[in-house]
Amino acid sequence: MKKDTFVQNLVDSYGNWFLKDPSQNNCPGKTALMTQELYPYNSMFSPIQINHTTIKNRLVMAPMGNIDMCEETGRPNDKMLQYFFARARGGVGLITTGLIPISHGIDNSITEMGKLSYFPRIDRSRTVFSGWRDLAQGIHVYGSKIFIQITPGLGRVGNPQCLVNELKMPVSASFNPNFYIPQIPCWRLSDRKLKKIIKNGGQAAADSKAAGIDGVYLHGHEGYLLEQMTNPAFNRRKMGRYANWQAFGIDIVKEMRRRTDSRFPIMYRIDLSLALNETYGDKGMSTSALKKFKNGRTVEMTLDYMEKLVEAGVDMFDVDLGCYDNWWLPHPPAGMPAGCFLEVAHLVKEHFKSKNIRSNAGVEVPVVAVGKLGYPDLAENALRKGDCDMIMLGRPLLADPYWPNKAFAGRVKDIIPCIGCQEGCINEFVDGGHPQCAVNPRTSFEHIFPEVPPVPEKVKRIAVVGAGPGGAILAVTVAKRGHKVDLFEKTDKVGGKIISGSVPKIKFDLNNYLIYLENLVKETEKEGNLTFKANCNVTSEWLDKQNYDTVVFAVGTKPAQLPLPGIEKANAVQAVDLLLNPKLLGTAKNIVVVGGGVVGCETAYWLKYEKDCDVTVVEMAPYIMDGVCTANRGHLIHYLNKAGVKLLNCTRVTGFGVDNLQVSRNISKGVPNPYVTWQPILPKNIENPLAPKMGKEEKSETLQADLVVLAAGGRPDDSLYFEAQRMKVAPELYNIGDSFSGGKVLEATRAAYTLAGKL
């Protein structure tokens, strides 16, 4: 089985990167912080030529979904238009759209029943065409350019519901297992259908040019259909033109070039390596879901293919690592290091330079760096060093569309940092929604929420109880509207649960957001309408005497209690308390974490990697970190496994001893393997009729533990709200965030911002 040393070293480093040089502030160049030591950013804000098109700066908006941001015909709607207009207004030089499939009627996974679409389309008819013209013209107003991302299809990573709903098989380059349900095979596409897709690609490029779009962008990575055709891991055809794994990609580029002209930019998204062999090794690659994929492109093969693509007409590349089966690589989550693929971009750029590779326009082929680059100093440093020619920002521009303008003006501290949670940008559309953002409630709602909330008709006195993200955002927003606001917090800090959540070094993005929230509250307080009152334990009796017009409760959660035998004598601590006070660890080395959700697993990661403890995680549900984005979940589980952390799913705690706890484990054959990261957990409303049935064969065990860490989740702490409601302490009472639902940052900030605009 082939492995690449360069790729292997990178993959291995993504679990313990923060231990290698603690002085580096969690990333290369001490720049995983929202600092502006390299300001002014002259490299970032210099123009660049792509073919014959000039881009005003070196910043590219990454293709961020657009799923369900269109009418069912595929026509871009106002939601999609205003979403992109906001990023253009924010100053990014080049915008790329999300996936636009061109294989409706061929790839059965991309079309909904009734021939409707949750993807925007450009291949349907003139009914969709005007939407694209409106989009291009609106983006040009702000001096930005736009490339449309074309995909030949999803193939094996498409939704297999087409089989259940319409009795149509998913497709691929060869007979490959479906990613979501590996028991379902994907049928091999014929050369005739592949040539139809190529023709569609040429037509899409011609239509895009006619619509005023500035270039096309081929989606050739991550294991989508173009990758499946152009990577021998997936393309194992023995006959026909497309048994040559390079042919399909080269043919579609040539057809796009033929249908446009020599001056129209063509960009290509590619991975240097699937990195599957390097991720899973011989043992993992022997599993039924992966064993066919051992012979992926090597780095040398990819570089050769890229040279051929340039000859065919490609003008620019962005390049990374990985695919769906190691999803955290192409979608680097909170735990991945900043600038994680800069070395990949540097390698490609040096290769092109050493061989004097030029595009058909006679200019150098720009290489765009991707992967957690939303830190201005890091981005500027990469450009100055020559690691890349452009910087791609995806989630940072969802978190703050004005990232470019703020960086240009030297207002880095005002940038809303991405926290890497992927709750809104990815998990939302996986679960059936559209892209959103946990820290920017306006993302995808720009057509509903005005950029500047309206001045209220009547100024109110408002009390906000709880200064977590929900309470802080609500207090700041209503204060900026003109209301008089008191923000109460029982501790001495703004932040709520994100204070403890930002302690592990892999949570540096969350720490950046914590700093941002603290600064936001301080700066708003200086403006005069907001007063932050720390160390205040507010009661309903006290509120009843204050004559507030409105009281909003955002007090968060309280830890779930485990009423089990012996817990009172166990050496146990809540995960949140341990993170806030690591001295509680004492001399304990053998740790059992009760609760395999995100808090439990992040705490286990911290205990293993930063405190060198032996850790076991106990979870009663079938899946570890159920409900967490596949990328974040996969990254944590994979590197917990590499570090030797034991994950026990389908395991109930039955009692506690002084130095142990008793559990009952389901050991039946159908219990899911807790370490599987190459297959996602299906949404709860999707049934897999082929999944193995789980029996109930329980076994009692005793787990030794110097310390038990409790991470069994929280319950909404709504008692103060209901007491205030009973006492009628104010004419308007609201309960938001975790104290309402015990939810996520996304739900807290969205509720806070929406309510703040209505008060």
N, C-alpha and C positions, 0 to 999 in steps of 0.2 A: 504494500500500500504506500503510495507516494505521499511524502510530506515535505514541506518547504521550511527550511530553518528560519528564514526571515519571518514567515507567517507564524510558525510555531512560537517563536520568542514573543511576538506581539500578543498572541492569544493567551499564552501563559501569564503574561504580565497584567492582564485585565482583571485579575482577581486580587492581587496583592501590591498593585502599583504604588500605593500610599505608604508602604513600608520601606521602600528602597532608598528613599532620600527624603526624610520628613521635612528638611529645610526647604523643599521645593513647593511648599504650600499646595500640595495635592495635584500638581500638574507640571509639565515642562515649562520652565521659564518663570516660575513663581507667579503665574497669571490666571489661576483659577478663581481669582477674586475680581470684583467689579471695580478695578482701579484704573487710573488714567496716567500712569507714569510715563507712557510713550506719547502722550498728547503733545502737539497736534498729530493726527493720524494721516500724515501726508501720503503714505503708500496706499492706505485703504481708500482714500478719497482722491485717487488719480484715475484718469480714464484708461480704457483698454479697448483694443480693436479685436473683434471677433469676425473673421472674414472681412466684409466691407462695412460692418456695423460697429459703431462706437458706443460703448456703455460708459455712463458718466462716472461710475465708481466701481470698486472691486467687490461689491456685495451682491450676492445672488440669493433670492428667496427660494428655498428648497421646495420641491413638490410636496405639498402637505394635504393630501387627501382630496378634498372637494366632493367626496362621496355624499350623496343626499343633499347636495347644494345645487340642485337643478330641478327643473320641472321633469315630470315623468317621461316626457319625450326626449329628454337629454338637453333641452335648451337651457343655457345659463340663466338663472333667475336673479332677482335683485339681491338676494342673500349673498350669492356668489360674487356678483359685481362689486357690492360695497365692501365685502371682505378683502378683495384684491385692491380696490381703490385706496383703502386705508393703508395698506402696505406701500403702495406707490407714493401716497402723500407722506408717508413716514421716511422716505428718502432712499429706499433700496434701488440699486442701479438696474438690476435685471430680475424680473419675476418669472418663475416657471409655474405652470399649473400642475394640478395633480393628474392622475391617470386619465387618459382619454382613449378608451379601447376602440379598435378599428376592425374587430372580428365578430361583431354581432351576427348571429346566424351560423357561426363556425365554432366559436368557443362558447359552449352552452352555459358556462358559469357566470357570464357577464350580463345576461339579459334576464329581466324579471318576467313573470307570467304576464301574458297579454302584450308581449313585445315592448314592455316598458323598461325604463332604465333608472338605476340609482347612480350611474355614472353620467357626467356631462358627455355629450356626443357632438361630433362635428361631421359624422358620416351619414346622418339620417336623411335630411332633406333641407330645403330652404327654410323650414320652420325653425330650425335651430341656428341658422346662419347669422341672423341679425344680432343674436345675443353675443356672439363672438366679436362682431364689429363694434358693438357697444363697449365690450370689455377692453378691446385693444385701444379704442379712442380714449376711453376714460383713463387708462394707465398712461398714455402718452401725454395727457394734460400735465402730469407732474414730472415729465422728463425721464420717466422710466421706460424700459423696453420689456417685452413679454415674449417668452417662448412657450409653445404648447407642448405638453408632454404626451407623446403618442406611445401606446403600448399595443403590440400585436395580440395581447390577451393575457389571461391569468394562468391558463393551463392547470397544472396539478395544485397550485395554491389558490384556485378559485373555489367558491362555495359549492359543495357537492349536492346542495338541495335541488339542483336541476334534475337529479336522478329521481328524487322522491316526488317532486312537484310535477314534473313533465316527462318523466321516464326518458330523459336525455342524459347520456354519459358525459362526464367531464373529459377533457382531452389533454394531450401532452405531446411531446416530441416522440416518445416511445411509450411502452406500457409501464407507466410509473404509478406508484401508489399516490392517492390523494393525500395532501398534507393534513387536512382536518380529520378525515376518516380513512386511515391507511388501508382498511379492509376493502375500500372501493378502488378499483383500478381505473386509470385514465386511458382512454383509447388513443391509439397512435393516429396523428393527423396525416392525411395523404398529401403527396406533393401537389396535387391539384388544388387542395384547399389552402395550402401554404402559399402557393402562387397567387391565389385570390387575396390573401392577407397582404402580400407584397403590393399588389395593385391598389388595394385600399389605402396602404401607407402612402403611396405616391399621390393618390387623390386627396388624402388628408393634408399632405404638405402643400399641394396646390391650393386647396381651399383655405388653408391657414394664411398663406401669402395673400390671397385675394381678400381675406377678411381684415388685413392690416396687421396681422400678427408678425412679429419680427424674426421668428425662427422656430424650428422644430427641435424637439428634444426626445430622443429615443430611450425608452426605459428598458435597459438591457441587463439589469442586475437583480439581485434579491431572489432569484429563482422563479421569476415570472416567465411567460411563454417565450419571449425573445431569448432569455438566458437558457431556458430548457432546450431551445434549438441550437444554441451556440456554446454549449458546454457538454463535453462528452460524459459528464456525470449523469446527465439526463438524456442526451441524444445518443442512443446506442443503435441507430439505424444501420442496416447493412447494405441497403440498395437505394438507388435514386440519387438525384442531385444533392439532397439534403442529408445524406449520410456523411457528407463533408460538413463538419460542425461549424465551419466558418461561413458557409455559403449563404445561409438565410439572412444573417445580419448584413453581409456585404451586398446582397441583392436588394434588400429593402432600402439601404442607403443610396445605392445607385438609382433606384426608381424614384426616390424622393428628389435626388439631384436632377434627374431627367425632367421631372414634372415641375420644377421650379427654375432655378438658374444657378450659375456658378457663384453668385454673390449672396445667396440666401443662406444664413447660418444653419448648420446642423450640429446639434450637441448630442452626446451619447453618455448614458449613465451605465457604469460597469463596475464590477467588483474585481479586484486583482486576483482574488481567490475565494472560493466558497468557504474555505477554512474548515470544512467538515472533518477531514481526516485529522487535522491538527486539534480540533475541538474535542472529538470523541475518542480518538485512538482506535486501536484494533478491536477492543471489546465493544465499544459503542457502535462502531460501523458494521458490526456483525449482526445487529438487531434487524428484524424483518423490515422495519420502516426505512432503514438507511443503507442496507447492504448493497443495493444496486448503485449507490452514488459514490463509490470509492474512487473512481477514475476521473475526477474533476480536472479542470484546466490548472496547470501549474502556472507560476508567475511568468515563466519564460513563454509559455503558450499564450497567455493573456497579452503580454507585450507584443508578441508577433501579430496576434489578431488585431490589436489596436493600430499597428502600423498599416495593416491591410485596410482597416476602416478609414484611416486618413487618406489612403490612396483612392478609396471609393467616394470620399467626399465629406467625411466628418471634420468639423472645425474645432471642436472642443470636447473635453471629457471631464466628468467628475468621477472619482474613483474611491472605493472603500473596500470592505471585506464582508463576507458572510451572506446568508440567505435566510429564508423563513425557518429552516431547521435549526439554526442557531441565531434566533431572531434578535437577540440583544446586540449582535454585531452591527447589522445595518440600521438598527434603531437604538443607538446607545443610550441606556437609561441612566438614572441618577448615579448608580455605582460605578459607571465607566469613567475613566480619567478624561479631563478636558483635553481637546486636541488629539483624540485617540488615534486618528488616521493620518496625522501630518506626515509620518514617516512613509506611509503608502503614497501620498501625493508627491513627496520628495523623490521617491524612487522612480516614479513614472516620469516626472519632469527631467530628472537627470538622464534617464534613458533616451528621451526625445532629444535632449540637448546633445548627448554623445553621438547620436546618429544623424543629427541635423535634420530632424523630421519637420517638414513644413506642410501646411495645408495647401489646398488647391489655389488659395488666394496668395500663396507665397509668403505667408507670415507664420510665426511660431504658433504651435497648437497650445492654447492655454489649458492648464490643468487646475481644476477647481478642487479645493480641499473641503472635506465634509467631516462632521463628527464632533459635536460639542465645542463649537468655536464661538459661542456667544459671549466672550469676554474680550472687550476691545483691545487690551494690551496683548493678549495672546494672538488675536487675529492680525494685528499690526506687525507683531514680531515675526509671524510666519511669512508674511509678505516681504518684509525687509530682508529676511534670511534667504529668500528665494525658494522656500519649501513649496510654494504654490503661486498661482497667478490671480486667483480669486478666492473669496471666502463664501461658503454656502451656509446660510442661516435658515433653519426651518422653525423649530419650536421657539427660539429666541424672538422671532418676528411675530409669532402668535402671542407670546407673553407681552411683547411691547412692539407694536408696528413702527414706533418712532425710535427704535434702537439706532438706526443710521443717523437721523437728524440729531439725536441727543449726543451720540459719540462725536459727530462733526463739530458740535457746539461746545464740547468739553463738559457735558452734563452727565457723565457716566453714572454718578450716584443716583440719578433720577430714572435710570433704566430699570424697568421691572424685570427681575431675573427669572428665567425658566428654572423650575425646580426639578425637572427630569422625571416627574411622576408618571407622565403619559396617560393620566386619567382622562383628559379631555381630547387631546390631539389624536390618540390612537384608540384607547379603550371605548370611547363614545361611539365611533363608527363601527367597531367590531361588534358592539352590543346593539347596533341598529340605528344609531344616531348619526350626527355629522361632526366634523372636527370642531373642538372648542378648546378652552384653555383654563386650567385651574386657577391661574393667578391674574387672568385678564377676562373678566366677565363679558366684555364687549365682543370678544372674538367670535365671529360668525353671527353676531347679533348687531353688527354695525348698522344694518338697515332698520333696526328697531330702536336702539339706544342712541340718543344724540351724543356727539363727541363731548359737548359741554352740557351737563345736566341743567335743567331749567331752574331759574331763580324761583323760589316758592312765593305764592301769593301771600302767605302769612308766615312770619318767622315763629318757630316753635322752640320751646325748651325741651330738649331730648336727653334722656339718660340711656346710655348703652352699658350694659353690665357684662363684662368679659372682654378682654383685649386680645383674644386670639385672632386669626386671620379674618373671620367673619365679623367680629365686633370692631376690629380696627378699620377694615375697609368701609363698613357702614358709617362709623363715626366720622371718618375723614370725608367721605362723599357727601354726607348731609351737611357737614360744616362748610365745605367748599360751596355748597348751594346757598348758604346763608343762614342756616339754623344755628342756634346756640346749643352746643353739645358738651355733656360731661361723659367721659369714658372712664369707667371704673374697672379696676383690676385687683384681684385679691393678692397677687404676688407683686414683686417690684419691677416686672418687665412686661413689655408687649410681646405677644407671640403665642401664648397658650401652649398647646401640645407640640408645636414645631420647635420649641426650645429644646425639649428632650430629644425630639426626632432628628435634630441637626447635630447631635453629639458624635455619632460615628463618622469617621473620616470620609467614608463613601458618600456621606450626605452633605458635602460641601455646597452643593447647589441650594439646598434648603437653608443652610446657614447664610448664604448670600441673600436669600429672600427675607430671612429674619432681620438682617441688617437693614435691608430696604424698608421693611415695615416700621422698624424703630425710627429710622430717619423720616419716613413719611409722616408719622404721628408727630414727631418733634417739629418738623417744618410747618405742618398744618396748625399746630398749637401756636406757633409764632404769628400766624396770620390773624389770630384773635377769636375765632369762633369755637375753638376746641380746647377743652381743659382735660388733661390726662391725670387721673387720680389713682396712684398706685397704692398698694397695701391697704385696700379698702374692702372690707367684708360686708357687702351691702345686704340689708334685710328688707323684707317687704314692709315691716313696720316703719322703718326709716324712710323708704320711698313714699309711703303714704302721706308723709308730712311735707314733702318737697314741692308739691304742685307742678310736677312735670306734665307737659302736654302728651308726651309719648315716652314709653319705656320699652327698650328692646333688650331682650335677654339673649346672650350668646355665651353661656357659661360652660359649654363643652360637655364632657362626659365624666362619669365616675367609673372606676374600675369594676369589672364584673367580679362578683364574689363566688368562691368555690366552697359551698357548705359541705365539706367532705370530712370524714373521720380523721382526726389527728392533725388537721391543718394548724391548729393553735400551737402545737409544739414543734412544728417544722421550722427549719431555717429558711424562711421564704421572704421574698421581696417583690414588689411590683416592678416591672421592667422600666416604667417611666421613672420611678424613684431611683433605681439603680443607675440609669443613664444620667440623671441630674446629680447624683452623688456616688461616683464610682468607689468611694471608700467603703461603701456597704458591701463590696465584693470581698473585702478582707483578704484572707489567705486561701479562699475557696478556689479549687481548680477543676473539680468535677461538677459540672453544672447541668441541670435539667431545666429547659425552658418549656413551660406549659402554655401552649398556644402557638400554632404554626401559621398565623397570619403575617401581615407585613411587619408589624411591630416585633413579634416574636422572632422572625427570621432575621431582621436587621439587627436586633439585639444579639442573637446567636452569632451573627457574622462579626459583630464588634467584639464579643467575648472571645471568639476563636482567633481572629486575626490580630486584634490589638491587645488583648489581655492573655493570649496563649493558654486558654482554658480548653479542657475536654468538654464538648457540648453535645447534648442530645435534645432534640426538639420533639415534643409530643403534641399531636394534633388529632382530635377525634373525628374530623371530617375526612372524606376520601382523598381530598387533594390538599397539598401544602399551598398556602398563599392563594387560595381560590378567590377569584374576583380581581386579582391584581393583573395589570397589563402583562401580556405574555413576555415582553422583552425584560421588564424589571424582574418578573418572577423567574424567568430562565437564567438570568445573570446570577441572581442570588443562589438559586438551587445548585447550579452547575459548580460554582466555586465553593459553596458549602460542602458539596460532595468531594471536590478535589482536596479540601482541607481535612476530610475525615469526620465531618459533623454527621451524627446519626439523625435521620429523619424518620420518625415513626408516625405514619398516618393510620387512620381507623383505629386509634388507640385512646381509650378512656382512662382518666385518672380515677382510681377507686378509693385511695386513702393515702395518708402521709405517715411517715415515721420520722424519728429524730434526724437520721442521715440517709433517708431513702423515700421513695414514694412507690405505691403499688399501682399497677396499670393492668388493663385488660385489652389485649390486642386481638383484632380480627386477622386471622392468618389464612383465611380462605383463599382459594386460587384466584378469584376475581378481584382482589384488592389491587388498586392501581399501584404501579411502581412509583414511589415518591420522587425518584431522581430523574424521571423522564422530562427532558426539556426540548426534545425534538418534535413534540406533538402538543398542540394547545388544548386547553380545557374548553369544551364547546359552551356557548351561551346556554343558560338554563332553559330557554324556550326551544332549543334545538335538540331533538332526540336522535341518538345514534342507535338504530335498531341492530347494528352489528357488534355493539360493545359487549364484552364478556359480562355475564351476570355475576354479581357479587353475592356470595353466600355469607353465612355468619358462623364462623368457627373460631371461638374466642379462646385465648390463652392468657392466663394470669402470669405476670412477671413483676419482679422487684428491681427498680432502677436505683442504684446508689447515687447519692447527690450530697455534696458539701453545701450546696445552695440550690434552692428552687426559685426560678424566676417566673413570675406570673405575668403572662401576656395573653390572657383569655378574652381580650376585647373590652370595650367600654359600653356603658349604657347611657342613653341620654339623661342628663341631669336637669330634669324639667320641674323639679319640686318648687323652686323659687318662682318660676313663672306661674304655676298653678296656684300657689299661695297668693301671689300678687293679683291674679285674676279674681280669686275669691274676695280679696279685700278691695278690689277696684281702685288700685293705687294711682291710675291715670286713665284718661279717656281712651287712649290707644295703647294696646299692649301687643307685642309681637315676640315670638320665640323662633330663633333661626340657628342655623349651623348644627353642630354636634348635639346641642341640648335639645334640638328638635328631632333629628334623625340619626345621630351617631354616625354621620356619613364621612365625607372626604373634604379636602380643601376646595375642590371644584364646587361642591354643593354649598359650602359655607360662603364662599366669595360670591357665587352667582346669586344666592338668596340675598346677601347683604347689599350688593349693588342694585339689584332689581328693586328691593324695598326702599333703599335710600333715594331712588329717583321718584318714588311715589309719595314720600312723606311731605 
